């Protein structure tokens, strides 16, 4: 294992090698940190010793300064004494002079004596004065030199204290930094240990997974090899002819039905239809409002006759709908031809040829009106009220109209090329599909750019025309309408260009089928045959999917078979059962006829009763008196009650059938029709309620089962999504693992670089400290020399 690079034994465990490298790196970092710490400790001790020596030197300087001050004070005191003595001598001399004049004559001997004394005193005084002057000079020089040395020492001491403080701060900062670095490295070490443990666990899991995958791969390989042998044997025995080897025959094979692709193609076609409808609406408005503008500018047709050129131009523009509307119809037919059951490729989209033809007719219309449009703009420029700015805008619009026609021609060329595979087999090769689709997108973007220029230039032209003194409200309104239609065209062109650019990759990948290596093998005839085969295959599959008849459950069938096998009934017994069943059926038919006759009889009786009640109502309303009517009603009621009491005791008869049990009276005793109808109605109503409840129960069960199926399908979709998300997370985790390993290597390298930089910095700091120590020693020597000189003076 080298110093900066990890060497992994291919036969050993990589995690063990990583742990050894990590431990080796930690020991190396610890050795470097211990060496640097010792150097820092030594530097701190040296600085403390230097600071103590400087303090001692300062104390000695203060002591010498105090001694010199004491000497100066004593010399000052001595000087004052000598000055006082000189004053006394001068006073005595002044007093002795008048006395000498009075006694001048008296004694010359005394004068000679005084002269000698005076000369002695003068000499003594002169010596004292010279000595005093010399002492003053020495004192002044010593004082000045002391002050200068003191100032130098104080400044030097301040600088040394400042440098010592700076060095101490640097040392403290480095110590703190190194402690932080040590703590950080320890934390990193702990994190790396935890990470190494997790990586070891992951490595173990990966090894286990690898073993499982190898085992599965081995099993799959064996299974696939056996299946391959079986398939090859089946193909060699059962397939006499392989049509996929030949492109002409392979083109007749029905491709796999991709319902999602068809739905997406229909959705895309629907969006394209909406965009084309907006484009058609904008083109209709643009041509129509342009026709209105020609009628009112530069000459209003209501006031004066417009030029023959503009009349012809207006006549052509009036026919714009016959050229623009077919574009929408062709796109609508193309949208309707794309269904879920078809195969949407360029070879089967026959309606695209119709749309291309409609676009060609519209381009012929644009070519026809372009010269008139240019001449109309030139006529506007020749008008007397046309300014230079308006003329420039008209020239720009002329260029824009030419560009617009050229862009439509280019677009029609590429759409015509896309329509060729459905009509001519060799018109366009499959290798050129992508380039043609890309050029269609570029043409649409060019159309969008041209419409933006037209919108910009026309808005400027409309602004200038609105400022003209002859601008009418009709012209302003027409210009605003034209500008709004141009803006709508610009927005529609931008939408359809961005829509095509977003889906061009999907078009390139999905607008053909069959072997991708073959080129030009699909013809329109083969595509039509393929669609017919597809319809036949769909009809055949639909015929196969007939609903199965209801069958007896397997367990019940086994039980019935056991009963049948264990039964000792013979053929006669079975025939007797059949005869009984037939008799029961005949009885039921007789009961049915009987009940039908009963229903008819009840209906006749009901009609008679209704007729009788109606006659009674008529007789009561014929104008009889109220009292007589009441008496008659009472008599009728009494008679009716007597008749009812005579008939009120019928003998009930029970009729039993498969429908149920019905209680009725005999026909000889005139049964109560209403009660019997009520019984029948109640019976059938109960039966209807029962059947309705059973139907509701079945409906609720079916709804419940449907909801469960939907929930299960949603859960399945969510499970698929979660599976994809987990796969993505696993991929991201593997990427994060590789990224963390790279970060680990880079972090190691950065730490090693930082430690080497720190060691270099410490070496430079040691060099500076040694230089400062030498300077301090030189200063000490110079200060000692200066103190010796002062002492000698």
Number of C-alpha atoms within 10 A of each C-alpha: 12 7 10 12 10 15 13 15 11 7 6 9 12 16 15 14 16 15 15 14 20 18 13 14 16 15 12 13 16 14 12 15 19 11 12 19 17 11 15 19 14 13 19 16 11 15 19 14 12 17 15 12 14 17 14 12 17 14 12 13 18 13 12 15 15 12 12 18 14 12 12 17 12 12 16 15 12 12 19 12 12 16 15 11 13 15 12 12 15 13 11 11 13 11 11 12 11 11 10 16 11 9 12 13 9 11 10 12 10 12 16 11 10 15 12 11 12 13 11 12 14 13 12 12 17 12 12 16 16 12 13 17 13 12 15 16 12 13 17 13 13 16 16 12 14 19 13 12 17 15 12 13 17 13 12 14 16 12 12 17 15 12 13 17 13 12 17 16 12 13 17 14 12 16 16 12 12 17 14 12 15 15 12 12 16 13 12 12 15 12 12 16 14 12 13 18 14 12 16 16 12 12 16 12 12 14 12 12 12 12 12 12 13 12 12 12 12 12 12 12 12 12 12 13 12 12 12 12 12 12 14 13 12 11 13 11 9 10 10 8 9 10 13 14 9 11 16 15 14 19 22 22 18 19 14 9 13 12 14 10 14 18 15 12 23 20 14 16 19 18 15 19 21 17 21 20 19 19 23 20 19 22 20 19 21 21 21 20 21 20 20 18 22 21 21 18 16 23 17 16 14 9 8 10 11 17 16 9 14 20 17 13 22 22 13 17 22 15 13 19 17 12 18 22 17 19 24 21 17 21 24 20 16 21 22 13 18 22 14 17 15 17 27 20 18 23 25 26 25 19 20 23 21 20 24 24 19 22 24 21 17 23 21 15 19 23 15 14 17 18 14 18 22 18 15 20 18 15 15 18 20 13 12 8 14 17 15 10 12 19 18 14 22 22 17 16 22 21 15 19 19 17 18 21 19 18 21 19 20 19 24 22 17 19 22 19 19 23 25 22 26 24 17 13 17 13 15 17 15 19 13 12 19 16 12 18 21 17 16 23 23 18 21 25 21 22 25 24 17 22 25 20 17 24 23 16 19 21 20 15 20 19 15 16 20 16 9 12 8 11 14 15 10 14 22 16 13 19 23 17 18 25 20 17 23 23 19 21 25 22 19 23 25 21 17 22 21 16 17 22 18 12 12 17 13 12 17 17 11 14 18 18 17 17 12 9 6 12 12 15 18 25 20 19 17 20 23 15 16 20 20 14 15 21 15 12 13 13 12 11 11 10 10 9 9 8 7 6 6 6 7 10 9 9 9 10 12 12 12 13 12 11 11 11 10 9 9 9 10 9 9 9 11 11 11 12 12 12 12 12 12 12 12 13 12 12 13 15 12 12 16 13 12 12 12 12 12 13 14 12 13 18 14 12 14 14 12 12 12 12 12 12 12 11 12 11 11 11 12 15 11 8 9 11 11 10 9 10 15 13 12 13 13 12 12 12 12 12 12 12 13 12 11 11 10 10 13 14 11 16 11 11 11 10 12 11 11 8 10 8 11 14 12 18 18 12 10 8 12 11 19 15 17 12 11 16 14 11 15 14 12 12 16 13 12 12 13 12 12 12 12 12 12 12 12 12 12 12 12 12 12 12 12 12 12 12 12 12 12 12 12 12 12 12 12 12 12 12 12 12 12 12 12 12 12 12 12 12 12 12 12 12 12 12 12 12 13 12 11 13 12 12 12 13 14 12 12 15 14 12 15 16 12 12 18 13 12 17 17 12 12 17 14 12 17 16 12 12 16 14 12 16 15 12 12 17 13 12 14 15 12 12 17 14 12 15 17 11 10 15 10 7 9
